[in-house]
Structures are given as C-alpha cells and as structure tokens.
Amino acid sequence: MGARTMHADEARIEVSLVRRLLGAQFPRWADLPVTAIDSAGTSNAMFRLGEDMVVRLPRIEGAAGDVEKEHRWLPRLAPPLPVAVPVPLGKGVPAEGYPWAWSVYRWLEGDNPVVGRLAEPGALAGDLAEFVAALHRIDPVDAPASYRGEPLAERDAATRRAIGDLDGIVDTGAASAAWEAALRAPAWEGPGVWVHADLQPGNLLLVHGRLGAVIDFGCLGLGEPAVDLIVAWYVLPAGARDVFRAALDVDDATWVRGRGWALSIALMELRYYRESNPVMADIARYVVREVVADLGRSS
C-alpha cells in the first residue's frame, strides 16, 4: 500500500514526519534534534531544527503557495529592512504522504509581544513605523498582489456578515458604526506598495522589548499602505499609536482605513476562531474593543 496523502483539514504534523522529510531531502540536517514549537498559528506547523534553524510545513492548502513566494521574494526584500526577516535555507518538496512544498529557515530569536505587557511601547511603536516605512519604499516592480490587496469597500459584505454573526459577543452597534466610518474615508488612489498585510502579534518577535524580527510573509504583495497600520490596534496601546502614526506621517484618510482594516480582519477572525482557537479569538476581541474605543476618542 502506498503512503496515504494528507488533506487540508488534517492539521496534525508530527516530528516523525519532519524527520523522514529531512532524511530523504536534506540528509546533512537529518541527525539534528527536532522539537515541535507550540504556536497559536493556524496556517503552518513549526519545528526547531538544531540550534539555529526552523522547519515550517503548511497545515492547509491555502498556505502552500506561500513557500514559493517567501523563497523568491524575502532574499530581495531583506537588505533594506531594518530588522531581520526569515532567511530561506532549503525548500522541500511533497513526499512521505505530505502533499505540499515546505521550508527550512534560519532560526530567529525573540518572543511574540503580549498585548498590555509591552516593556517599551513608545520605542516599539517607532520600530514598527521604521519597518513599515522601509517595506513600503521598496521597488514594487514585478511584485505579486497581496492576499489583502483589495479596496476596503470590497470587504463590506463579509465584514457585516461577521458583525451579524457576533451578536452578543461584541457590541454590534458600535462595531457597525466603526466600520461605516472606515468606509466613508476616501479610498486610496496611489500605486500599490509592498505590504506585509498581517502585522499581528504572532508575526512579530521582540528582543528586550524592541522589534527584532518580522516573520510569516504569507500575505506579502502589493496593496495599499493602510493595511499595514493594523499593527497599531493589534499590538500598541492607545498612547503609543500616536507615536507610530507621527513617525509614519499618516494622513487622516489612511489612518481611518487602517483602523477599518484592523476591525474587519479582527471581526472575521473572531467569527472563525471563537471556539477553535482561544488565543486568536482573545486577540481579535481586544482589537474590536480598541477600534471602537479609538473611534470614540477621535469623535
């Protein structure tokens, strides 16, 4: 009997599979220790390899295309960025019943930020602004479209559906008002820029409270700058948001759209993960509350 092929709904990827893949495709690393990394992320399974590498395997078909994207673009994007990003060391192919391409990267030190427990929120805000500005300045020639490259208005139906489904879980009236305020902001009319499009706590690594690395570029591509402002509500407290905005010199319309992006993403995540992933759901609830409170302060 041949090896059974995994499907997209099979999220469990074992150390034994990683060892078999390494042994067949990267024998020079096959004898190194392999340790599963506990993570709330839902798209990839992560395993530390030895002391200075990490293996990442997509859990779902939707994340499988990110492997080629990161191997192609991260070496080009890394030099002008002010902090570390993943360094691809090897690209694996489907084998051993595992159906998708997978990667070996250099290990990056750091811890994910914990909302409400930031040691230096103002300094971190400046670090994040520096990263976003540097990414947006990179030449966009031949860049693919971002996973979140659509105009904000195209998310209207899905966002309102999420609000309706979360009745009793969030303040739906306040969430609707915040969403409608974002839709009233003038649309972006400039050219697309490189965006990360998923600057959430799980994709940031802090070292001594400062930004040390940005990871998981699966949403990478061309989009409007506002989508990278979501980090202001996903990570930073209210006071540090002002530092972040001032450092980027963001105009009113872009800021309001950024707040709308944060709200829309959080609502959809809360709707999807509220029972299956408590960590993601708690972060999403926090973002919805912060966006609503922020709108109240600005009004």
C-alpha positions in Angstrom: 0.0 0.0 0.0 1.3 3.5 -0.9 1.7 6.3 1.7 -1.6 8.0 2.4 -1.8 11.6 1.4 -2.8 14.3 3.9 -5.6 16.7 3.2 -6.2 20.3 4.1 -8.2 19.5 7.2 -5.5 17.4 8.8 -3.7 19.9 11.0 -1.5 17.5 12.9 2.0 17.2 11.6 4.3 15.0 13.7 8.0 15.2 14.5 8.4 11.8 12.9 7.2 13.2 9.5 9.7 16.0 9.8 12.5 13.6 10.4 11.5 11.5 7.4 11.3 14.5 5.1 14.7 15.8 6.3 16.3 12.4 6.0 15.2 12.0 2.4 15.7 15.6 1.2 18.3 17.2 3.5 20.4 14.4 4.9 23.0 16.8 6.2 20.5 18.0 8.8 18.8 14.6 9.4 20.7 13.9 12.7 19.9 17.3 14.3 17.3 17.5 17.1 13.8 18.3 16.0 11.4 19.9 18.5 7.8 21.0 17.9 7.1 24.7 18.6 3.9 25.5 20.4 2.0 28.2 18.4 -1.5 29.6 18.1 -0.9 30.0 14.3 -3.2 28.1 12.1 -1.5 28.1 8.7 1.8 26.4 9.4 3.4 23.8 11.8 6.8 24.8 13.1 9.7 22.7 14.4 13.0 23.9 15.7 15.9 22.1 14.0 19.1 22.0 15.9 20.0 25.4 17.5 19.8 27.7 14.5 17.2 26.5 12.1 13.4 26.0 11.9 11.3 23.8 9.7 7.9 25.1 8.6 5.2 23.0 7.0 1.9 24.4 5.7 -1.1 22.9 7.5 -3.6 23.9 4.8 -3.6 24.1 1.1 -4.1 27.9 1.2 -0.7 28.4 2.8 1.2 26.1 0.5 1.7 28.8 -2.1 3.4 31.0 0.5 6.5 28.8 0.3 7.4 29.7 -3.2 6.6 33.4 -2.5 8.9 33.6 0.5 11.8 31.8 -1.2 11.5 34.1 -4.1 11.0 37.5 -2.5 12.4 37.5 1.0 16.1 37.5 -0.1 15.3 40.6 -2.3 13.3 42.4 0.4 15.6 41.7 3.4 18.6 44.0 2.7 16.8 47.4 3.1 14.6 46.3 6.0 15.7 47.5 9.5 15.0 44.2 11.3 15.5 40.5 10.5 13.1 38.5 8.3 13.1 34.8 7.6 16.2 33.5 5.7 15.3 30.6 3.4 17.9 27.8 3.7 16.1 24.9 1.9 12.9 24.3 0.1 11.4 20.8 0.4 9.1 19.0 -2.0 6.0 16.9 -1.3 6.9 13.4 -0.1 6.2 10.8 2.6 2.4 11.4 2.2 2.8 15.1 2.8 1.3 17.0 -0.2 3.0 20.4 -0.3 6.3 22.3 -0.5 7.8 23.1 2.8 10.8 25.2 4.1 13.8 25.3 6.3 14.7 28.8 7.6 17.3 30.3 9.8 16.1 30.5 13.4 15.2 34.0 14.6 15.4 34.8 18.3 12.7 36.7 20.1 9.3 36.5 21.7 5.9 37.5 20.5 4.6 40.7 22.0 1.9 40.3 24.7 -0.7 43.0 24.4 -0.8 45.0 27.6 2.6 43.9 28.7 4.9 45.8 26.4 8.1 46.9 28.1 8.7 49.9 25.9 5.6 50.6 23.9 6.7 54.0 22.6 10.1 52.7 21.4 8.4 49.6 19.8 6.0 52.0 18.0 9.0 53.7 16.5 10.5 50.4 15.5 7.3 49.3 13.8 6.9 52.5 11.9 10.5 52.2 10.7 9.8 48.7 9.4 6.6 49.7 7.7 8.1 52.7 6.0 11.1 50.8 4.8 8.9 48.0 3.4 6.6 50.5 1.6 9.7 52.2 0.0 11.0 49.0 -1.7 10.7 49.0 -5.5 7.5 47.2 -6.4 8.5 46.0 -9.9 7.1 42.6 -10.7 5.6 42.2 -7.2 2.5 40.0 -6.8 -0.8 41.2 -5.4 -1.2 41.0 -1.7 -3.6 38.5 -0.3 -5.2 41.6 1.3 -4.7 43.9 -1.7 -8.4 44.7 -2.4 -10.0 48.0 -1.7 -11.5 48.1 1.8 -15.0 48.5 0.4 -14.9 45.1 -1.2 -14.8 43.6 2.3 -18.1 45.2 3.2 -20.4 42.2 2.8 -18.1 39.8 4.6 -17.5 42.3 7.4 -21.2 43.0 8.0 -21.9 39.3 8.0 -19.2 38.8 10.7 -20.8 41.6 12.8 -24.2 39.9 12.5 -22.9 36.5 13.5 -21.1 38.0 16.5 -24.3 39.5 18.1 -24.0 39.0 21.8 -20.2 38.6 21.6 -19.3 42.1 20.5 -21.1 45.4 20.6 -22.6 45.1 17.1 -23.9 48.6 17.0 -20.6 50.2 17.9 -18.7 47.8 15.5 -21.1 48.7 12.7 -20.6 52.4 13.4 -16.8 52.0 13.3 -17.0 50.0 10.1 -19.2 52.6 8.4 -16.8 55.4 9.5 -13.9 53.5 7.7 -16.0 53.1 4.6 -16.6 56.8 4.4 -12.9 57.5 4.3 -11.6 58.5 0.8 -10.2 55.5 -1.0 -6.5 55.0 -1.7 -5.7 56.4 -5.2 -1.9 55.9 -5.2 0.0 53.0 -6.6 0.3 49.8 -4.7 3.3 49.3 -2.4 4.9 46.2 -0.8 2.8 45.3 2.3 3.2 42.6 4.9 -0.6 42.7 5.4 -0.6 40.6 8.6 1.3 42.5 11.3 -0.2 40.7 14.2 1.5 39.7 17.5 2.3 36.2 16.3 4.2 37.5 13.4 6.5 39.9 15.4 9.5 38.9 17.5 10.7 41.2 20.3 14.2 41.2 21.8 14.4 43.1 25.1 11.1 44.8 24.3 12.3 46.1 20.9 11.3 44.8 17.4 13.9 42.1 16.4 12.2 40.4 13.5 9.1 40.2 11.4 8.0 36.7 10.2 5.3 35.0 8.2 5.1 36.9 4.9 2.3 34.8 3.5 0.1 37.8 2.8 3.0 39.7 1.2 2.5 41.6 -2.0 1.2 44.9 -3.5 -1.5 46.6 -1.6 -2.5 50.0 -0.2 -0.4 51.2 2.8 -3.3 51.3 5.2 -3.4 47.5 5.6 0.0 47.6 7.5 -1.4 50.1 10.0 -3.4 47.2 11.6 -0.4 46.7 14.0 -1.4 50.0 15.7 -4.5 48.3 17.1 -3.3 44.7 17.2 -0.2 45.4 19.3 0.1 49.0 20.5 -1.7 50.7 23.4 -3.5 54.0 22.6 -0.7 56.3 23.6 1.9 54.5 21.5 -0.4 54.6 18.5 0.2 58.4 18.3 4.0 57.7 18.2 3.5 55.2 15.4 1.3 57.5 13.4 3.5 60.5 13.8 6.6 58.5 12.7 4.9 57.4 9.5 3.3 60.8 8.9 -0.1 59.1 8.1 -2.9 61.3 6.7 -6.4 61.1 8.2 -8.0 59.0 5.5 -5.2 56.4 5.5 -5.4 56.2 9.3 -9.2 55.7 9.3 -8.8 53.0 6.6 -6.1 51.3 8.6 -8.5 51.2 11.6 -11.1 49.8 9.3 -8.7 47.1 8.1 -7.9 46.1 11.7 -11.6 45.9 12.6 -12.6 43.9 9.5 -9.8 41.4 10.0 -10.5 41.0 13.7 -14.2 40.5 13.2 -13.6 37.8 10.7 -11.0 36.1 12.9 -13.3 36.2 15.9 -16.1 34.8 13.9 -13.9 31.9 12.6 -11.8 31.2 15.7 -14.0 31.9 18.7 -14.4 28.2 19.5 -11.4 26.6 17.9 -8.5 29.0 18.8 -8.9 30.9 22.1 -5.6 32.8 21.7 -6.6 34.2 18.3 -10.1 34.9 19.5 -8.9 36.8 22.5 -6.6 39.0 20.4 -9.5 39.6 17.9 -11.8 40.7 20.8 -9.2 43.1 22.1 -8.8 44.7 18.6 -12.5 45.2 18.2 -12.7 46.8 21.6 -9.7 49.1 20.9 -11.1 50.1 17.5 -14.4 51.1 18.9 -12.8 52.9 21.8 -10.4 54.7 19.4 -13.3 55.9 17.3 -15.0 57.2 20.4 -11.9 59.1 21.4 -11.4 60.6 17.9 -15.1 61.7 17.8 
